[in-house]
Amino acid sequence: MHKKELDKGPPGEYNVRCLINHKEETSHMEQSVSVLARKLTENISKVIIGKDDVIRKVIISLLCGGHILLEDIPGTGKTTMAKALARSMDCRWGRVQFTPDLLPSELTGINYYNQKESAFVFKPGAIFTNILLGDEINRATPRTQSSLLECMEEHQVSVDGVTYRLEQPFLVIATQNPIEIQGTFPLPEAQLDRFFMRLSMGYPDPDSERQMLQNLREAHPVESVQPVVTTDEILAAQEAVREVKVSAAVSGYIVSLVNATRQSDKVRLGVSPRGSLALMRASQAMAAVQGRDYVLPDDVKAIAPDVLGHRVILKGFSATQSSDASRRLLETLLNQVPAPVEN
């Protein structure tokens, strides 16, 4: 049957049909990603008003399977953003309030002796979910913070020598307040590097704040948020993002930008190779959200400060203190490093 199909038409026609079908299929996948992103944006925007740019970047992190650190002053909607995203998807999610007395086993799980079965039984911790909301992550001790390292990087948990795989998708959305330092434990550079993006909510503009007051007059709208996408749709979109084409010129541009952070005399710690990969993935998602199956240099420029800002540690600053200064340095480097242009 297949041979007869090949015999139809002039030589080369079958290959042309395959190429056209592949292009149509690729285009359809990218459009599906764009539609999914729009559905999530519209749903979250019912709760978070006037922050479409932050919402888009949160969705980009989700499409890349990357963890998010929301850092801002109290009351700007960090936890609400995380809850609105979690409620917009048909998957399991959980919230953990990080405190100094939070134990690592409460996150990873523990083996306990079951007298009825006369055997040790593993009880999964809070990490065993699809979306984990970690509120005020810097209030937990370094020992508890370190329990997240394996699950964030390898999507697995090891307890008493046994490794447990986490269900996909898996996403950590953590919040922290950079103003209050009493009773907090700053995140070490190794853990900061595992966050895909560090985002800031910022104050709303007056019109958005008036609309927020109107919406919150009777009840909080986040409680009425309903799922608009399924787990399978998220996984399919993540797979489609990986298929977005990155040309050699754009890859070279990413490498040049990352190397510029390592060679600057103002930098104590430059961007790691994990950061290079994260920037490429984020650029692919940025293109897919806009309905394209190829990355432009403008995609890299648009997302680079959010992906690389927390990975650049300046001299004379700690990882927490250098956030704004690192972003300013990156914006300078983006203007200095030549971007590829179309011939």
Secondary structure, DSSP 8 states (H G I E B T S, - for coil): -HHHHHHSSSTTHHHHHHHHHHHHHHHHHHHHHHHHHHHHHHHHHTTS-S-HHHHHHHHHHHHTT-EEEEE--TTSSHHHHHHHHHHTEES-EEEEE--TT--HHHHHEEEEEETTTTEEEEEE-TTSSSEEEEETGGGS-HHHHHTTHHHHHHSEEEETTEEEE--SS-EEEEEE-SS--TT-----HHHHTTEEEEE------HHHHHHHHHHTTTS-GGGG----EEHHHHHHHHHHHHTSB--HHHHHHHHHHHHHHHH-TTEEE---HHHHHHHHHHHHHHHHHTT-SB--HHHHHHHHHHHHGGG-EETT--TTTTHHHHHHHHHHHHHHS------
